[in-house]
């Protein structure tokens, strides 16, 4: 019989009493409760080895020896009370208890076997008892920790040091308002961001909002850390409300503007900026900041209109020759001016993409304007001359401002450019134009604006601008140098003819 069959048998028949688990306790005594019994001895050496019994009619209902055994007391199953109830013929039979115990040991179920073995051999530990002991020990520690957490208030220095060292700490025990402030001030004294933030959040979560605002007004460093914490968690509305409650209207307005710029599409950003302008920039002290937001709104509105118009425009040759790489909406102001100089240079001021209209709508410095215009036009291989740029800055209009290169280079090459010279680093402008593929005669005009003369001559020789080199030698009246350089100029070229004419007409030093 295997273990499962054994357990099923003893659990379903009357041979397993309900008190079977206590039947095999150590310190027990086995007595016989049958009406009559007798033993026939086959062997009496050292005790009874086998026993048979007969019962009268009163005991015929007993189906098992177990029904007539009562556990009272016995250490080693050595005493058995045999006979009827109240009989005086009780005898001590040596070894009977041991024999019955060995017999029953082969019958008892596994649950009883564990109890039996534990009681018989104290050297074997009780697994269930050990588990219970561990559970009791764990509950004891939790109880002590819970009591310490909610009832024992450590000095603020100890708790702050635990935060610094990354050890276990509890802030719930600081219930009084004075204790919470002492904890926060201790963290501020050591200037540790983690400790300050932890104590600030504890104060915020355990006091009224008005009281929290009042205490934070007196602790600006904690305020900065708390706002930074809210921003990192993208909790901008709470940060804006907190700054407004502190009276920091400027910081709240700027933060609302930052929040508006986080919109995923230009249309959403435009809507958010308008809302932020109405709600957070109404204070007179924020007039300058409000003007900046208004300019951004105007720029984004113009950019959206430009994108819509250029997306449908099929008549602009520049859009066909130089397809757009991306939409202009959301780009910076100078990038928008660069775009307009590329695709809408000659349009009227009433056009949404007019560079002149864009310049008038936004406050740009002359340096920003000139540098962006020159690079924007160079991108489409159209290079404005200094006089044309000055005319554009003087608001004389753009139509016709860019003449052909032939007419632009007519005469001696002496062109105006005092504004360009005082506004831009001309040597860097020459490098930029050369990298964009500007022809030598255009470079010669800008090289003529470079000072000092030594740098001008170096640039002219480096980019093979023969006209600029001739102009330098003529200005220096250095006949020998000019004659030597004429060997590098192709004969019959305009630069060569100009050098020959200069040799005949100019009064040279040597």
C-alpha positions in Angstrom: 0.0 0.0 0.0 1.5 3.3 -1.0 1.3 6.5 0.9 -1.8 8.0 -0.9 -3.7 4.8 -0.5 -2.7 4.6 3.2 -4.0 8.1 3.8 -7.2 7.5 1.9 -7.9 4.4 3.9 -7.4 5.9 7.3 -9.3 8.9 6.4 -12.4 7.1 5.3 -12.9 4.1 7.7 -13.7 3.8 11.4 -10.3 2.3 12.1 -8.9 5.9 12.2 -10.4 7.7 15.2 -10.7 11.4 15.2 -8.3 11.6 18.1 -5.6 9.7 16.2 -3.3 12.6 16.0 -3.2 12.8 19.8 -3.1 9.1 20.2 0.6 8.9 19.6 1.7 11.7 21.9 4.7 10.8 23.9 4.0 10.7 27.7 1.0 8.5 27.2 -0.4 5.3 28.7 -2.2 2.7 26.8 -5.1 0.8 28.5 -7.5 -1.8 27.2 -11.2 -0.9 27.3 -12.6 -4.2 26.0 -15.0 -6.3 28.1 -12.8 -9.4 28.2 -9.5 -10.6 26.7 -7.0 -13.3 27.4 -3.6 -13.9 26.2 -2.1 -17.2 25.2 1.6 -17.3 25.5 3.5 -19.0 22.9 6.8 -17.7 24.1 7.5 -16.2 27.6 11.2 -15.5 27.1 11.5 -11.8 27.6 7.8 -11.1 27.3 4.8 -11.8 25.1 5.6 -11.9 21.4 2.0 -12.6 20.1 -1.4 -12.2 21.6 -4.8 -13.4 20.7 -8.0 -12.4 22.3 -11.7 -13.4 22.4 -14.5 -11.2 23.3 -18.0 -11.8 24.6 -21.2 -10.5 23.2 -20.6 -7.1 24.8 -17.5 -6.6 22.8 -18.5 -8.2 19.5 -19.1 -4.7 17.9 -15.5 -3.8 18.1 -13.9 -4.2 14.8 -10.3 -3.2 15.6 -7.9 -3.3 18.4 -7.7 0.5 18.2 -11.3 0.9 19.3 -10.5 -0.6 22.7 -7.2 1.2 23.4 -7.3 4.4 25.4 -4.2 6.7 25.5 -3.6 8.0 29.0 0.0 7.9 30.1 3.0 5.9 29.3 6.6 6.7 28.4 7.5 3.7 26.4 4.2 1.8 25.9 5.3 -0.7 28.6 2.0 -0.8 30.6 -1.3 -2.2 29.3 -4.5 -2.4 31.3 -6.2 -5.6 30.2 -9.7 -6.5 31.2 -13.2 -5.2 31.5 -14.2 -1.9 33.0 -13.6 -1.8 36.8 -11.8 -5.3 36.8 -9.2 -5.9 39.4 -7.3 -8.4 37.3 -5.0 -5.9 35.7 -1.6 -7.2 35.0 1.7 -5.6 33.9 2.8 -7.3 30.8 6.4 -6.6 29.9 6.9 -5.6 26.2 3.2 -5.6 25.3 3.2 -1.8 24.9 6.3 -1.8 22.8 4.9 -4.5 20.5 1.6 -2.6 20.1 3.5 0.6 19.4 5.7 -1.0 16.7 2.5 -2.5 15.2 0.6 0.8 15.2 3.7 2.6 13.9 3.3 0.8 10.6 -0.3 2.0 10.4 -0.2 5.6 11.3 -0.7 8.2 8.5 2.2 10.6 7.4 0.8 13.5 9.5 1.0 11.4 12.6 4.4 10.1 11.6 5.8 13.6 11.7 4.4 14.1 15.2 5.5 10.7 16.3 9.1 11.1 15.1 9.3 14.6 16.6 8.2 13.3 20.0 10.4 10.2 19.9 13.6 11.9 18.7 14.2 15.4 20.1 17.4 15.8 18.0 15.3 16.2 14.8 14.1 19.8 14.5 10.4 20.6 13.8 10.2 22.2 10.4 6.8 23.7 11.1 7.9 25.0 14.4 11.0 26.6 12.9 8.8 28.4 10.3 6.5 29.6 13.0 9.4 30.9 15.0 10.7 32.8 11.9 7.3 34.3 11.3 7.0 35.4 14.9 10.5 37.0 14.7 9.6 38.8 11.5 6.4 40.2 13.0 8.2 41.3 16.1 10.7 43.3 14.0 7.9 44.8 12.0 6.1 45.8 15.1 9.2 47.4 16.5 9.9 49.2 13.2 6.3 50.4 13.0 6.4 51.7 16.6 9.6 53.5 15.9 8.3 54.9 12.7 5.2 56.5 14.1 6.0 57.2 17.7 9.8 57.8 18.1 10.9 61.1 16.7 14.7 61.2 16.0 16.6 64.4 16.0 16.5 66.1 12.6 20.2 65.8 12.2 20.0 62.1 12.4 17.3 61.8 9.8 19.0 64.2 7.4 22.3 62.2 7.8 20.3 59.0 7.0 19.1 60.7 3.8 22.6 61.7 2.9 24.0 58.2 3.5 21.2 56.4 1.7 20.0 54.7 4.8 16.5 53.8 5.8 14.6 56.8 7.2 11.1 57.8 8.3 9.5 61.2 8.1 6.1 60.3 9.3 7.1 60.6 12.9 7.6 64.4 12.5 4.0 65.4 13.1 4.4 68.8 14.8 4.8 71.8 12.5 7.9 72.9 14.4 9.5 69.5 13.9 8.8 69.6 10.1 10.3 73.1 9.8 13.3 72.0 11.9 13.9 69.1 9.6 13.7 71.3 6.5 16.0 73.9 8.0 18.5 71.3 8.9 18.5 70.1 5.3 19.0 73.6 4.1 21.9 74.1 6.4 23.9 71.3 4.8 22.8 72.4 1.3 22.0 68.9 0.0 19.5 68.9 -2.8 18.1 65.4 -2.1 17.5 66.1 1.6 16.0 69.5 0.9 13.6 68.1 -1.7 12.5 65.2 0.6 11.8 67.4 3.5 10.1 70.0 1.3 7.8 67.3 -0.2 7.0 66.1 3.4 6.0 69.6 4.4 3.9 70.1 1.3 2.0 66.8 1.8 1.3 67.3 5.5 0.3 71.0 5.8 -2.3 73.2 4.3 -1.4 74.9 1.0 -1.5 78.4 2.5 0.8 77.5 5.3 3.2 75.7 2.8 3.3 78.8 0.6 4.1 81.0 3.7 7.0 78.8 4.8 8.4 78.5 1.3 8.5 82.3 0.8 11.1 82.4 3.6 13.1 79.6 2.0 14.0 80.6 -1.6 16.5 77.8 -2.1 13.9 75.2 -1.3 11.5 77.0 -3.7 14.0 76.7 -6.6 14.5 73.0 -6.0 10.8 72.4 -5.7 10.0 74.2 -9.0 12.8 72.3 -10.7 11.4 69.1 -9.4 7.9 69.9 -10.8 9.4 70.9 -14.2 11.3 67.6 -14.5 8.1 65.8 -13.8 6.4 67.9 -16.5 4.0 69.2 -13.9 4.0 72.7 -15.4 0.4 73.7 -14.2 1.3 73.1 -10.6 4.6 74.9 -10.9 2.9 77.9 -12.5 0.3 78.0 -9.8 3.0 77.7 -7.1 5.0 80.6 -8.5 1.9 82.7 -8.9 1.0 82.0 -5.2 4.5 83.1 -4.2 4.1 86.4 -6.1 6.7 85.5 -8.7 4.6 86.6 -11.6 7.5 87.0 -14.0 8.8 83.5 -13.4 5.2 82.1 -13.7 4.7 83.9 -17.0 8.0 82.7 -18.5 7.2 79.1 -17.4 3.8 79.4 -19.0 5.5 80.5 -22.2 7.9 77.5 -22.0 4.9 75.3 -21.6 3.2 76.8 -24.7 6.3 76.1 -26.8 6.1 72.3 -25.9 3.1 71.9 -28.3 3.6 69.2 -30.9 2.4 71.2 -33.9 2.8 74.9 -34.8 -0.9 75.3 -34.6 -1.0 74.1 -31.1 1.9 76.2 -30.1 0.3 79.3 -31.6 -2.9 78.6 -29.6 -1.0 78.0 -26.4 1.0 81.2 -26.8 -2.1 83.3 -27.3 -3.6 81.8 -24.2 -0.4 82.4 -22.1 -0.3 86.0 -23.3 -3.8 86.7 -22.1 -3.5 85.0 -18.7 0.0 85.4 -17.5 1.4 88.5 -19.3 -1.2 91.0 -18.3 0.9 92.7 -15.6 2.4 96.1 -16.5 5.8 94.9 -15.2 5.8 92.3 -17.9 5.4 94.6 -20.9 8.8 93.8 -22.4 8.2 90.0 -22.1 4.7 90.4 -23.5 6.2 92.2 -26.5 8.5 89.3 -27.1 5.6 86.8 -27.0 3.6 89.0 -29.4 6.5 89.0 -31.8 6.8 85.2 -31.7 3.0 84.9 -32.3 3.3 87.2 -35.3 6.3 85.3 -36.7 4.6 81.9 -36.3 1.4 83.3 -37.9 3.5 84.6 -40.9 5.4 81.3 -41.1 2.2 79.3 -41.3 0.9 81.6 -44.1 4.2 81.3 -46.0 4.0 77.5 -45.8 0.4 77.4 -47.0 1.1 79.8 -49.9 4.3 78.1 -51.1 2.8 74.6 -50.8 0.3 75.6 -53.4 2.5 77.9 -55.6 3.5 76.4 -58.9 4.6 79.6 -60.6 7.7 80.5 -58.5 10.8 79.5 -60.5 12.9 79.4 -57.4 10.7 76.9 -55.7 11.0 74.7 -58.8 14.8 75.1 -59.2 15.5 74.8 -55.5 12.8 72.6 -53.8 12.1 73.3 -50.2 13.9 71.0 -47.8 11.4 71.6 -44.9 8.6 73.8 -43.8 9.5 77.2 -42.3 6.9 77.1 -39.5 8.6 76.9 -36.2 12.0 78.1 -37.5 13.9 81.0 -35.9 13.6 84.5 -37.3 16.9 84.6 -39.1 16.1 81.2 -40.7 12.8 82.6 -41.9 14.6 85.7 -43.4 17.1 83.4 -45.1 14.2 81.5 -46.6 12.4 84.6 -47.8 15.7 85.9 -49.4 16.0 82.6 -51.3 12.4 82.3 -52.6 10.8 85.8 -52.4 13.5 88.3 -52.9 11.8 90.4 -55.6 8.2 90.2 -54.4 6.4 93.3 -53.2 6.1 94.4 -49.6 2.5 93.3 -49.5 3.5 89.6 -50.0 3.5 87.5 -46.9 7.0 86.2 -47.7 8.6 89.6 -48.5 12.0 90.1 -46.8 11.3 93.9 -46.5 8.0 93.2 -44.7 9.7 90.7 -42.4 12.5 93.2 -41.6 9.9 95.9 -40.7 7.8 93.6 -38.6 10.7 92.5 -36.4 13.6 94.3 -34.8 16.8 93.0 -36.3 20.2 94.5 -36.1 22.0 95.6 -39.3 24.6 92.8 -38.8 21.9 90.2 -38.6 20.2 91.6 -41.7 23.2 91.9 -43.9 24.8 88.6 -43.0 21.5 86.7 -43.5 20.7 88.4 -46.8 24.1 87.8 -48.3 24.1 84.2 -47.4 20.5 83.7 -48.5 21.1 85.1 -51.9 24.4 83.3 -52.3 22.5 80.0 -51.7 20.7 80.6 -55.0 23.9 81.8 -56.7 22.8 85.5 -56.8 25.4 87.7 -55.1 24.4 91.2 -54.1 27.0 94.0 -54.2 27.8 96.4 -51.3 26.0 99.3 -52.9 22.9 97.2 -53.5 22.9 96.1 -49.8 23.2 99.7 -48.6 20.2 100.6 -50.9 18.2 97.7 -49.3 19.1 98.8 -45.8 18.1 102.4 -46.7 14.6 101.1 -47.6 14.9 102.1 -51.3 13.1 99.0 -52.4 14.3 95.7 -53.7 13.0 95.7 -57.2 16.0 96.3 -59.5 18.4 96.4 -56.6 20.3 93.5 -58.0 21.7 94.4 -61.4 23.6 92.2 -63.6 27.2 91.4 -62.8 28.4 93.3 -65.8 26.7 96.6 -64.8 27.7 96.0 -61.2 31.4 95.7 -62.1 31.5 98.7 -64.5 33.9 101.5 -63.9 37.0 101.3 -61.8 35.5 98.9 -59.3 35.3 101.5 -56.6 32.0 101.0 -55.1 30.4 102.2 -51.9 30.4 100.0 -48.9 31.1 102.0 -45.8 28.0 100.5 -44.0 29.1 97.0 -45.0 32.6 97.7 -43.9 31.6 99.0 -40.5 28.9 96.3 -39.9 30.4 93.0 -41.1 33.8 91.3 -40.9 34.5 91.6 -44.6 37.3 89.1 -44.6 34.9 86.4 -43.3 32.3 87.5 -45.8 34.8 87.0 -48.6 35.5 83.4 -47.3 31.8 82.7 -47.2 31.1 84.1 -50.7 34.1 82.1 -52.1 32.7 78.9 -50.5 29.3 79.6 -52.1 30.9 79.8 -55.6 31.0 83.6 -56.1 32.9 84.7 -59.2 36.3 86.4 -58.9 35.0 89.8 -60.0 32.4 89.8 -57.2 35.0 88.7 -54.7 37.2 91.6 -55.9 34.6 94.1 -54.9 34.4 92.8 -51.4 38.2 92.3 -51.1 38.5 96.0 -51.9 36.8 96.7 -48.6 39.2 94.7 -46.5 41.7 96.5 -44.3 44.7 96.5 -43.9 46.2 96.4 -47.4 48.4 93.4 -46.6 45.4 91.3 -45.8 43.6 92.6 -48.8 46.5 91.6 -51.1 46.8 88.2 -49.4 43.1 87.5 -50.0 43.3 88.7 -53.6 46.3 86.5 -54.4 44.7 83.5 -52.6 41.5 83.6 -54.5 43.2 84.7 -57.8 41.3 88.0 -58.0 43.6 89.7 -60.6 41.5 92.8 -60.6 41.9 93.2 -56.8 45.7 92.6 -57.1 46.1 95.2 -59.8 44.1 97.7 -57.8 46.4 97.2 -54.8 49.6 97.6 -56.8 48.2 100.7 -58.6 47.2 102.2 -55.2 50.7 101.5 -53.9 52.2 102.8 -57.2 54.5 99.8 -57.3 55.4 99.4 -61.0 57.9 96.6 -60.4 55.4 94.4 -58.6 52.7 95.1 -61.1 54.9 94.2 -64.1 55.9 91.0 -62.3 52.3 90.0 -61.5 51.1 90.7 -65.1 52.9 87.4 -66.1 50.2 85.5 -64.2 47.3 87.4 -65.9 46.0 86.0 -69.1 46.8 88.3 -72.0 43.9 90.1 -73.5 41.7 89.7 -70.3 40.1 92.9 -68.9 42.5 92.7 -65.9 45.5 92.5 -68.2 44.3 95.5 -70.3 43.6 97.5 -67.2 47.2 96.8 -65.9 48.7 97.9 -69.3 46.6 101.1 -69.2 47.8 101.8 -65.6 51.4 101.4 -66.6 51.0 104.1 -69.2 48.9 106.6 -67.2 49.9 106.3 -63.6 53.0 108.2 -62.1 54.9 105.4 -60.5 57.4 105.6 -57.6 59.9 103.3 -59.3 
